[in-house]
Amino acid sequence: MKHANDNDRNAPVPRRGMTKDEAADYCGCATTAAFDVWIRKGIVPGAIPGTNRWDRKAIDMALDRASNIEDRDSTVSLLAEWKASKAFSG
């Protein structure tokens, strides 16, 4: 008997730690040389220290910052921003 989520069990799990080739491809860079340029420019981070692997989440966060996309969880809440503006407005 086949369960409803059997296909989900066979789906590949996205790897968080990627090789340089995988990370370059994930970012849309045509070559690893182009990916190296992005690293030098600070667009994306380098490999996880002590490894030859790139963190998918770190790349996502770096690309979000480069694209001016803010993660609401990592920014000051709207209430805190309002309180801060009122404290300085006199």
Secondary structure, 3 states (H helix, E strand, C coil): CCCCCHHHHHCCCCCCEECHHHHHHHHCCCCHHHHHHHHHHCCCCCCCCCCCCEEHHHHHHHHHHHCCCCCHHHCCCHHHHHHHHHHHCC
